[in-house]
Amino acid sequence: MPRGDRRLPRRTCVHCGNVGDKASFLRIAGRPETGWEMDPKGRKPGRGIYLCRSAACVEGFARRIRTPKGASRWKMGPSGAALADRLASWWVSEDRS
């Protein structure tokens, strides 16, 4: 396949279901039961959870993983609340200009 014909990776937001290019999403990387961390550049190893870079998706996902039921969806356990706090502080500090 010629280099110019390559397709960009497509990802889906876990909160709203919006589909787009990988670069347009915020990635959360990790493995169930071992821990999850934010991966804004999309290069860390592990499974990926993708979120739109919109206030509704970031805040909604953070609110969701703070609950035991929401955190159990990705097997985050009690670390879901800590990740939600990091996600919220990242959103506040993110330069969106």
N, CA, C and O atoms as CSV, one atom per row, in Angstrom:
chain,resi,resn,atom,element,x,y,z
A,1,MET,N,N,0.847,-1.177,0.000
A,1,MET,CA,C,0.000,0.000,0.000
A,1,MET,C,C,0.890,1.237,0.000
A,1,MET,O,O,1.778,1.351,0.845
A,2,PRO,N,N,0.675,2.151,-0.912
A,2,PRO,CA,C,1.471,3.379,-0.938
A,2,PRO,C,C,1.285,4.172,0.357
A,2,PRO,O,O,0.215,4.159,0.965
A,3,ARG,N,N,2.330,4.847,0.753
A,3,ARG,CA,C,2.332,5.559,2.033
A,3,ARG,C,C,1.217,6.608,2.139
A,3,ARG,O,O,0.677,6.804,3.228
A,4,GLY,N,N,0.870,7.263,1.083
A,4,GLY,CA,C,-0.163,8.289,1.105
A,4,GLY,C,C,-1.572,7.739,1.276
A,4,GLY,O,O,-2.484,8.494,1.613
A,5,ASP,N,N,-1.774,6.441,1.052
A,5,ASP,CA,C,-3.102,5.835,1.135
A,5,ASP,C,C,-3.426,5.284,2.523
A,5,ASP,O,O,-4.502,4.718,2.717
A,6,ARG,N,N,-2.532,5.434,3.482
A,6,ARG,CA,C,-2.789,4.916,4.827
A,6,ARG,C,C,-3.933,5.670,5.483
A,6,ARG,O,O,-4.127,6.866,5.265
A,7,ARG,N,N,-4.668,4.949,6.276
A,7,ARG,CA,C,-5.765,5.566,7.018
A,7,ARG,C,C,-5.306,5.858,8.439
A,7,ARG,O,O,-4.517,5.108,9.013
A,8,LEU,N,N,-5.798,6.938,8.994
A,8,LEU,CA,C,-5.480,7.280,10.377
A,8,LEU,C,C,-6.293,6.394,11.313
A,8,LEU,O,O,-7.424,6.032,10.991
A,9,PRO,N,N,-5.728,6.039,12.474
A,9,PRO,CA,C,-6.477,5.218,13.425
A,9,PRO,C,C,-7.742,5.938,13.890
A,9,PRO,O,O,-7.705,7.133,14.185
A,10,ARG,N,N,-8.840,5.225,13.956
A,10,ARG,CA,C,-10.116,5.773,14.406
A,10,ARG,C,C,-10.418,5.216,15.792
A,10,ARG,O,O,-10.193,4.034,16.050
A,11,ARG,N,N,-10.919,6.050,16.672
A,11,ARG,CA,C,-11.253,5.645,18.031
A,11,ARG,C,C,-12.650,6.148,18.379
A,11,ARG,O,O,-13.185,7.035,17.714
A,12,THR,N,N,-13.237,5.569,19.434
A,12,THR,CA,C,-14.569,5.927,19.883
A,12,THR,C,C,-14.519,6.393,21.330
A,12,THR,O,O,-13.898,5.742,22.170
A,13,CYS,N,N,-15.160,7.501,21.624
A,13,CYS,CA,C,-15.235,8.022,22.989
A,13,CYS,C,C,-16.113,7.083,23.820
A,13,CYS,O,O,-17.215,6.730,23.399
A,14,VAL,N,N,-15.629,6.679,24.993
A,14,VAL,CA,C,-16.391,5.755,25.835
A,14,VAL,C,C,-17.562,6.451,26.523
A,14,VAL,O,O,-18.456,5.784,27.043
A,15,HIS,N,N,-17.567,7.768,26.532
A,15,HIS,CA,C,-18.654,8.473,27.203
A,15,HIS,C,C,-19.800,8.811,26.244
A,15,HIS,O,O,-20.957,8.514,26.539
A,16,CYS,N,N,-19.490,9.423,25.113
A,16,CYS,CA,C,-20.554,9.874,24.208
A,16,CYS,C,C,-20.693,9.028,22.937
A,16,CYS,O,O,-21.701,9.127,22.238
A,17,GLY,N,N,-19.689,8.198,22.635
A,17,GLY,CA,C,-19.750,7.361,21.442
A,17,GLY,C,C,-19.306,8.043,20.166
A,17,GLY,O,O,-19.442,7.469,19.086
A,18,ASN,N,N,-18.778,9.253,20.263
A,18,ASN,CA,C,-18.292,9.995,19.105
A,18,ASN,C,C,-17.075,9.283,18.508
A,18,ASN,O,O,-16.209,8.828,19.255
A,19,VAL,N,N,-16.994,9.180,17.191
A,19,VAL,CA,C,-15.888,8.516,16.510
A,19,VAL,C,C,-15.026,9.572,15.827
A,19,VAL,O,O,-15.545,10.511,15.223
A,20,GLY,N,N,-13.690,9.412,15.925
A,20,GLY,CA,C,-12.794,10.366,15.288
A,20,GLY,C,C,-11.379,9.837,15.219
A,20,GLY,O,O,-11.111,8.689,15.572
A,21,ASP,N,N,-10.474,10.689,14.761
A,21,ASP,CA,C,-9.065,10.318,14.680
A,21,ASP,C,C,-8.488,10.151,16.078
A,21,ASP,O,O,-8.901,10.832,17.016
A,22,LYS,N,N,-7.541,9.249,16.207
A,22,LYS,CA,C,-6.932,8.945,17.501
A,22,LYS,C,C,-6.359,10.202,18.165
A,22,LYS,O,O,-6.467,10.360,19.381
A,23,ALA,N,N,-5.763,11.076,17.392
A,23,ALA,CA,C,-5.120,12.275,17.933
A,23,ALA,C,C,-6.109,13.253,18.562
A,23,ALA,O,O,-5.704,14.104,19.353
A,24,SER,N,N,-7.375,13.152,18.234
A,24,SER,CA,C,-8.357,14.093,18.763
A,24,SER,C,C,-8.932,13.674,20.116
A,24,SER,O,O,-9.765,14.380,20.684
A,25,PHE,N,N,-8.488,12.525,20.632
A,25,PHE,CA,C,-9.006,12.013,21.898
A,25,PHE,C,C,-7.951,12.043,22.998
A,25,PHE,O,O,-6.750,12.071,22.728
A,26,LEU,N,N,-8.425,12.035,24.242
A,26,LEU,CA,C,-7.565,11.860,25.406
A,26,LEU,C,C,-7.542,10.367,25.705
A,26,LEU,O,O,-8.597,9.738,25.783
A,27,ARG,N,N,-6.365,9.798,25.872
A,27,ARG,CA,C,-6.231,8.368,26.141
A,27,ARG,C,C,-5.916,8.139,27.612
A,27,ARG,O,O,-5.124,8.863,28.214
A,28,ILE,N,N,-6.546,7.127,28.174
A,28,ILE,CA,C,-6.238,6.660,29.515
A,28,ILE,C,C,-5.703,5.253,29.323
A,28,ILE,O,O,-6.406,4.384,28.808
A,29,ALA,N,N,-4.464,5.025,29.734
A,29,ALA,CA,C,-3.803,3.752,29.480
A,29,ALA,C,C,-3.668,2.943,30.764
A,29,ALA,O,O,-3.574,3.500,31.858
A,30,GLY,N,N,-3.659,1.642,30.616
A,30,GLY,CA,C,-3.448,0.781,31.770
A,30,GLY,C,C,-3.898,-0.634,31.511
A,30,GLY,O,O,-4.164,-1.038,30.380
A,31,ARG,N,N,-3.972,-1.363,32.586
A,31,ARG,CA,C,-4.434,-2.738,32.538
A,31,ARG,C,C,-5.392,-2.961,33.704
A,31,ARG,O,O,-5.159,-2.465,34.806
A,32,PRO,N,N,-6.470,-3.707,33.462
A,32,PRO,CA,C,-7.385,-3.998,34.567
A,32,PRO,C,C,-6.652,-4.633,35.738
A,32,PRO,O,O,-5.771,-5.473,35.553
A,33,GLU,N,N,-7.018,-4.230,36.922
A,33,GLU,CA,C,-6.478,-4.740,38.178
A,33,GLU,C,C,-5.065,-4.253,38.504
A,33,GLU,O,O,-4.612,-4.453,39.630
A,34,THR,N,N,-4.351,-3.624,37.567
A,34,THR,CA,C,-2.991,-3.169,37.873
A,34,THR,C,C,-2.866,-1.657,37.917
A,34,THR,O,O,-1.891,-1.144,38.464
A,35,GLY,N,N,-3.814,-0.937,37.365
A,35,GLY,CA,C,-3.779,0.519,37.444
A,35,GLY,C,C,-3.944,1.198,36.098
A,35,GLY,O,O,-3.595,0.653,35.052
A,36,TRP,N,N,-4.483,2.395,36.158
A,36,TRP,CA,C,-4.743,3.209,34.979
A,36,TRP,C,C,-4.135,4.583,35.192
A,36,TRP,O,O,-4.102,5.083,36.316
A,37,GLU,N,N,-3.654,5.194,34.120
A,37,GLU,CA,C,-3.114,6.548,34.204
A,37,GLU,C,C,-3.400,7.294,32.910
A,37,GLU,O,O,-3.596,6.690,31.856
A,38,MET,N,N,-3.420,8.605,33.009
A,38,MET,CA,C,-3.681,9.423,31.835
A,38,MET,C,C,-2.498,9.351,30.870
A,38,MET,O,O,-1.339,9.290,31.280
A,39,ASP,N,N,-2.818,9.359,29.605
A,39,ASP,CA,C,-1.807,9.266,28.558
A,39,ASP,C,C,-2.163,10.249,27.435
A,39,ASP,O,O,-2.590,9.828,26.360
A,40,PRO,N,N,-1.991,11.561,27.678
A,40,PRO,CA,C,-2.390,12.549,26.665
A,40,PRO,C,C,-1.687,12.392,25.322
A,40,PRO,O,O,-2.268,12.734,24.292
A,41,LYS,N,N,-0.468,11.890,25.298
A,41,LYS,CA,C,0.264,11.721,24.037
A,41,LYS,C,C,-0.058,10.394,23.348
A,41,LYS,O,O,0.284,10.217,22.179
A,42,GLY,N,N,-0.708,9.459,24.045
A,42,GLY,CA,C,-1.139,8.197,23.446
A,42,GLY,C,C,-0.018,7.219,23.164
A,42,GLY,O,O,-0.080,6.501,22.165
A,43,ARG,N,N,1.019,7.161,24.017
A,43,ARG,CA,C,2.171,6.311,23.736
A,43,ARG,C,C,2.479,5.265,24.800
A,43,ARG,O,O,3.359,4.428,24.598
A,44,LYS,N,N,1.777,5.294,25.921
A,44,LYS,CA,C,2.078,4.353,27.003
A,44,LYS,C,C,1.521,2.973,26.668
A,44,LYS,O,O,0.525,2.857,25.953
A,45,PRO,N,N,2.166,1.926,27.188
A,45,PRO,CA,C,1.678,0.573,26.899
A,45,PRO,C,C,0.400,0.257,27.674
A,45,PRO,O,O,0.106,0.885,28.691
A,46,GLY,N,N,-0.335,-0.702,27.190
A,46,GLY,CA,C,-1.542,-1.158,27.870
A,46,GLY,C,C,-2.790,-0.879,27.067
A,46,GLY,O,O,-2.736,-0.327,25.968
A,47,ARG,N,N,-3.915,-1.268,27.635
A,47,ARG,CA,C,-5.206,-1.035,27.013
A,47,ARG,C,C,-5.501,0.458,27.021
A,47,ARG,O,O,-4.977,1.185,27.865
A,48,GLY,N,N,-6.309,0.911,26.122
A,48,GLY,CA,C,-6.627,2.327,26.052
A,48,GLY,C,C,-8.111,2.606,26.199
A,48,GLY,O,O,-8.949,1.912,25.623
A,49,ILE,N,N,-8.423,3.628,26.976
A,49,ILE,CA,C,-9.772,4.157,27.088
A,49,ILE,C,C,-9.697,5.542,26.471
A,49,ILE,O,O,-8.845,6.344,26.853
A,50,TYR,N,N,-10.571,5.831,25.529
A,50,TYR,CA,C,-10.512,7.109,24.813
A,50,TYR,C,C,-11.689,8.000,25.170
A,50,TYR,O,O,-12.828,7.542,25.262
A,51,LEU,N,N,-11.397,9.284,25.369
A,51,LEU,CA,C,-12.404,10.295,25.694
A,51,LEU,C,C,-12.254,11.488,24.767
A,51,LEU,O,O,-11.141,11.865,24.399
A,52,CYS,N,N,-13.390,12.083,24.388
A,52,CYS,CA,C,-13.345,13.358,23.664
A,52,CYS,C,C,-12.696,14.386,24.574
A,52,CYS,O,O,-12.756,14.266,25.798
A,53,ARG,N,N,-12.092,15.373,23.993
A,53,ARG,CA,C,-11.485,16.443,24.792
A,53,ARG,C,C,-12.499,17.560,25.015
A,53,ARG,O,O,-12.191,18.735,24.818
A,54,SER,N,N,-13.696,17.192,25.421
A,54,SER,CA,C,-14.739,18.172,25.729
A,54,SER,C,C,-15.060,18.096,27.215
A,54,SER,O,O,-14.851,17.067,27.859
A,55,ALA,N,N,-15.566,19.193,27.744
A,55,ALA,CA,C,-15.889,19.252,29.174
A,55,ALA,C,C,-16.919,18.196,29.550
A,55,ALA,O,O,-16.795,17.553,30.592
A,56,ALA,N,N,-17.925,18.014,28.717
A,56,ALA,CA,C,-18.990,17.059,29.033
A,56,ALA,C,C,-18.448,15.639,29.173
A,56,ALA,O,O,-18.828,14.921,30.098
A,57,CYS,N,N,-17.573,15.233,28.273
A,57,CYS,CA,C,-17.050,13.867,28.314
A,57,CYS,C,C,-16.048,13.663,29.449
A,57,CYS,O,O,-16.112,12.656,30.155
A,58,VAL,N,N,-15.134,14.598,29.630
A,58,VAL,CA,C,-14.122,14.453,30.686
A,58,VAL,C,C,-14.780,14.479,32.056
A,58,VAL,O,O,-14.498,13.623,32.895
A,59,GLU,N,N,-15.651,15.447,32.290
A,59,GLU,CA,C,-16.303,15.541,33.594
A,59,GLU,C,C,-17.273,14.389,33.816
A,59,GLU,O,O,-17.367,13.867,34.927
A,60,GLY,N,N,-17.991,13.989,32.782
A,60,GLY,CA,C,-18.929,12.867,32.905
A,60,GLY,C,C,-18.224,11.557,33.209
A,60,GLY,O,O,-18.680,10.783,34.051
A,61,PHE,N,N,-17.113,11.307,32.528
A,61,PHE,CA,C,-16.358,10.076,32.773
A,61,PHE,C,C,-15.757,10.089,34.175
A,61,PHE,O,O,-15.766,9.069,34.864
A,62,ALA,N,N,-15.231,11.246,34.603
A,62,ALA,CA,C,-14.662,11.354,35.951
A,62,ALA,C,C,-15.741,11.096,37.002
A,62,ALA,O,O,-15.494,10.402,37.988
A,63,ARG,N,N,-16.918,11.644,36.797
A,63,ARG,CA,C,-18.022,11.419,37.736
A,63,ARG,C,C,-18.408,9.938,37.759
A,63,ARG,O,O,-18.708,9.380,38.814
A,64,ARG,N,N,-18.394,9.326,36.604
A,64,ARG,CA,C,-18.781,7.917,36.477
A,64,ARG,C,C,-17.814,6.978,37.181
A,64,ARG,O,O,-18.251,6.040,37.849
A,65,ILE,N,N,-16.499,7.207,37.049
A,65,ILE,CA,C,-15.536,6.275,37.650
A,65,ILE,C,C,-15.331,6.519,39.138
A,65,ILE,O,O,-14.649,5.742,39.806
A,66,ARG,N,N,-15.915,7.592,39.663
A,66,ARG,CA,C,-15.854,7.805,41.116
A,66,ARG,C,C,-16.768,6.828,41.854
A,66,ARG,O,O,-16.554,6.557,43.036
A,67,THR,N,N,-17.775,6.300,41.177
A,67,THR,CA,C,-18.697,5.363,41.803
A,67,THR,C,C,-18.137,3.953,41.709
A,67,THR,O,O,-17.416,3.644,40.760
A,68,PRO,N,N,-18.450,3.088,42.670
A,68,PRO,CA,C,-17.960,1.707,42.604
A,68,PRO,C,C,-18.417,0.971,41.338
A,68,PRO,O,O,-17.652,0.204,40.753
A,69,LYS,N,N,-19.659,1.208,40.921
A,69,LYS,CA,C,-20.166,0.541,39.725
A,69,LYS,C,C,-19.434,1.012,38.469
A,69,LYS,O,O,-19.087,0.204,37.608
A,70,GLY,N,N,-19.203,2.321,38.370
A,70,GLY,CA,C,-18.500,2.866,37.208
A,70,GLY,C,C,-17.048,2.416,37.153
A,70,GLY,O,O,-16.526,2.118,36.078
A,71,ALA,N,N,-16.392,2.367,38.312
A,71,ALA,CA,C,-14.994,1.940,38.354
A,71,ALA,C,C,-14.870,0.448,38.056
A,71,ALA,O,O,-13.857,0.005,37.516
A,72,SER,N,N,-15.891,-0.324,38.404
A,72,SER,CA,C,-15.815,-1.770,38.154
A,72,SER,C,C,-15.929,-2.089,36.667
A,72,SER,O,O,-15.521,-3.168,36.239
A,73,ARG,N,N,-16.474,-1.172,35.875
A,73,ARG,CA,C,-16.598,-1.392,34.429
A,73,ARG,C,C,-15.226,-1.642,33.792
A,73,ARG,O,O,-15.097,-2.473,32.893
A,74,TRP,N,N,-14.212,-0.923,34.259
A,74,TRP,CA,C,-12.855,-1.103,33.748
A,74,TRP,C,C,-11.932,-1.732,34.791
A,74,TRP,O,O,-10.708,-1.670,34.671
A,75,LYS,N,N,-12.530,-2.331,35.805
A,75,LYS,CA,C,-11.782,-3.018,36.871
A,75,LYS,C,C,-10.735,-2.087,37.491
A,75,LYS,O,O,-9.571,-2.456,37.644
A,76,MET,N,N,-11.173,-0.871,37.845
A,76,MET,CA,C,-10.283,0.119,38.444
A,76,MET,C,C,-10.217,-0.006,39.955
A,76,MET,O,O,-9.217,0.366,40.569
A,77,GLY,N,N,-11.272,-0.526,40.556
A,77,GLY,CA,C,-11.308,-0.640,42.004
A,77,GLY,C,C,-11.272,0.729,42.659
A,77,GLY,O,O,-11.786,1.699,42.103
A,78,PRO,N,N,-10.662,0.813,43.845
A,78,PRO,CA,C,-10.614,2.092,44.545
A,78,PRO,C,C,-9.748,3.145,43.844
A,78,PRO,O,O,-9.860,4.331,44.155
A,79,SER,N,N,-8.906,2.743,42.923
A,79,SER,CA,C,-8.060,3.726,42.228
A,79,SER,C,C,-8.857,4.555,41.222
A,79,SER,O,O,-8.329,5.517,40.664
A,80,GLY,N,N,-10.120,4.197,40.983
A,80,GLY,CA,C,-10.962,4.967,40.067
A,80,GLY,C,C,-11.175,6.392,40.545
A,80,GLY,O,O,-11.174,7.326,39.743
A,81,ALA,N,N,-11.359,6.563,41.853
A,81,ALA,CA,C,-11.559,7.905,42.407
A,81,ALA,C,C,-10.296,8.747,42.262
A,81,ALA,O,O,-10.372,9.937,41.958
A,82,ALA,N,N,-9.135,8.133,42.480
A,82,ALA,CA,C,-7.868,8.861,42.334
A,82,ALA,C,C,-7.660,9.280,40.876
A,82,ALA,O,O,-7.213,10.395,40.610
A,83,LEU,N,N,-7.979,8.399,39.940
A,83,LEU,CA,C,-7.861,8.737,38.524
A,83,LEU,C,C,-8.841,9.859,38.176
A,83,LEU,O,O,-8.500,10.756,37.404
A,84,ALA,N,N,-10.035,9.821,38.726
A,84,ALA,CA,C,-11.023,10.877,38.471
A,84,ALA,C,C,-10.500,12.229,38.951
A,84,ALA,O,O,-10.699,13.243,38.283
A,85,ASP,N,N,-9.833,12.248,40.102
A,85,ASP,CA,C,-9.255,13.499,40.605
A,85,ASP,C,C,-8.156,14.009,39.683
A,85,ASP,O,O,-8.095,15.204,39.397
A,86,ARG,N,N,-7.283,13.112,39.213
A,86,ARG,CA,C,-6.209,13.514,38.284
A,86,ARG,C,C,-6.790,14.015,36.972
A,86,ARG,O,O,-6.286,14.975,36.389
A,87,LEU,N,N,-7.848,13.366,36.510
A,87,LEU,CA,C,-8.506,13.766,35.274
A,87,LEU,C,C,-9.110,15.163,35.405
A,87,LEU,O,O,-8.989,15.986,34.498
A,88,ALA,N,N,-9.756,15.422,36.531
A,88,ALA,CA,C,-10.358,16.738,36.766
A,88,ALA,C,C,-9.285,17.831,36.851
A,88,ALA,O,O,-9.466,18.918,36.302
A,89,SER,N,N,-8.175,17.551,37.535
A,89,SER,CA,C,-7.115,18.557,37.636
A,89,SER,C,C,-6.435,18.769,36.288
A,89,SER,O,O,-6.023,19.889,35.985
A,90,TRP,N,N,-6.307,17.725,35.473
A,90,TRP,CA,C,-5.740,17.877,34.126
A,90,TRP,C,C,-6.646,18.782,33.295
A,90,TRP,O,O,-6.165,19.658,32.577
A,91,TRP,N,N,-7.961,18.569,33.396
A,91,TRP,CA,C,-8.905,19.348,32.597
A,91,TRP,C,C,-8.817,20.831,32.950
A,91,TRP,O,O,-8.890,21.684,32.066
A,92,VAL,N,N,-8.661,21.141,34.234
A,92,VAL,CA,C,-8.560,22.535,34.672
A,92,VAL,C,C,-7.271,23.167,34.140
A,92,VAL,O,O,-7.270,24.328,33.731
A,93,SER,N,N,-6.181,22.408,34.144
A,93,SER,CA,C,-4.889,22.966,33.735
A,93,SER,C,C,-4.646,22.930,32.227
A,93,SER,O,O,-3.716,23.574,31.741
A,94,GLU,N,N,-5.458,22.196,31.485
A,94,GLU,CA,C,-5.276,22.056,30.042
A,94,GLU,C,C,-5.452,23.402,29.348
A,94,GLU,O,O,-6.417,24.125,29.594
A,95,ASP,N,N,-4.503,23.720,28.479
A,95,ASP,CA,C,-4.570,24.959,27.696
A,95,ASP,C,C,-5.373,24.681,26.426
A,95,ASP,O,O,-4.906,23.973,25.534
A,96,ARG,N,N,-6.564,25.231,26.348
A,96,ARG,CA,C,-7.435,24.979,25.204
A,96,ARG,C,C,-7.542,26.189,24.284
A,96,ARG,O,O,-8.575,26.386,23.646
A,97,SER,N,N,-6.519,26.979,24.209
A,97,SER,CA,C,-6.575,28.171,23.353
A,97,SER,C,C,-6.126,27.893,21.941
A,97,SER,O,O,-6.118,28.797,21.106
